[in-house]
Amino acid sequence: MRLVTRNCRHLLLTVCFAVALSSGGCFAGNLFGGDLPAITYIVSDDDGAQAWVQRPDDESSRISSLSADARNPRWSPDQSKIAWVSVGNKTELMLYDVGSEGVTSLVSDVDADQPPIWAPESDRIAYVSDENGEPDIYMVALDGGQKTRLTFNPERELVGDWSPDGEWLVFTERGKDGLFLRNPNGVNRIELTAGPDTDPVWSPKGDRIAFLRDDGGARDVYVLRPTSSDNWADDTDEVAVSDDQHDEFSVAWSSDGRRLAFVVRFDDQSEIFSVLVDGSERRQLTQNTEDDLMPVWSAGDDRIAFVSYAYGDAEILYMNADGTGQMRLTVNEAMDTHPDW
């Protein structure tokens, strides 16, 4: 692979600020055997970008085609599949089956900049497409490939996350403040907030939604929850769990719903922090003179994978949940980004 310049870091930071790269951890120890989680990620060089899978201290495997660029790989909740967006002659939603090692194309004309959003049952994927002339939210069933259009608005939506009970998709609309809910199996649409809010991520228990609010000063992490019931149509309250003078982004939930990992952008570098859902026990997990980005929890909450420039180009590392025991997963001259496990 040919060396990618360090200037690519600025592009990666831009992507991090624009799109939440949140993801639910999935244990896939049966992919290569053993007990450690397998991590999927993107390897980019001057020749393109491919999706790979690797378990710490074991072999790696490329799962995407060399003829197209791969973006935003995501494990299915049941650990059996990986979905990503393929950008070539056409933009497709691709699927890798761990058991058969087969790769299939689900749909085309998908938004290249948004990750696939898995339903909790691993049977459907939400995505954005402008195949009907407007950038709307769709979902596709893995069994049969049936597509369903969920929104009918002229503004482009950004899909955030699927609720753990499968009842709701949370999303935003460009040009309009607030977070919105859409029932993928019905007609209900709920406006949750009215602020300059983006990047919503559902807690694993489904009782809270973390998001980012940009009030014109710095972008901060907030948590939203219903005030008196489990009904999101009722009143909700918002809590700033990490109010800071610096921009924060890339929010990720621990699988027990107790902590949030996120990135803080300082003047000269970005570092990874974690905090309890009530805003207490704020911890700085990385301390480098280079950028650390894109944190994602393992299923057992004992490790966090992330992207670091500490070794020059972007590499995938993992560490204990308290920031100790940092280890490199990838060692190459390419850009390794967008981890998920």
Secondary structure, DSSP 4 states (H G I P E B T S, - for coil): -PPPPTTHHHHHHHHHHHS---------TTTTSSSSPPEEEEEEETTEEEEEEE-TTS-EEE-S-TTSEEEEEEE-TTSSEEEEEEESSSEEEEEEETTT--EEEEEESB-TTS--EE-TTSSEEEEEE-TTSS-EEEEEETTT--EEE----SSPEEEEEE-TTSS-EEEEETTEEEEEEE-TTSS-EEE---SSEEEEEE-TTSS-EEEEEE-SS-EEEEEEEESSSS-TTS-EEEEEEE--SSEEEEEEE-TTSSEEEEEEE-SS-EEEEEEETTS-S-EE----SS-EEEEEE-TTSSEEEEEE-TTSS-EEEEEETTS-S-EES--SSSEEEEEE-
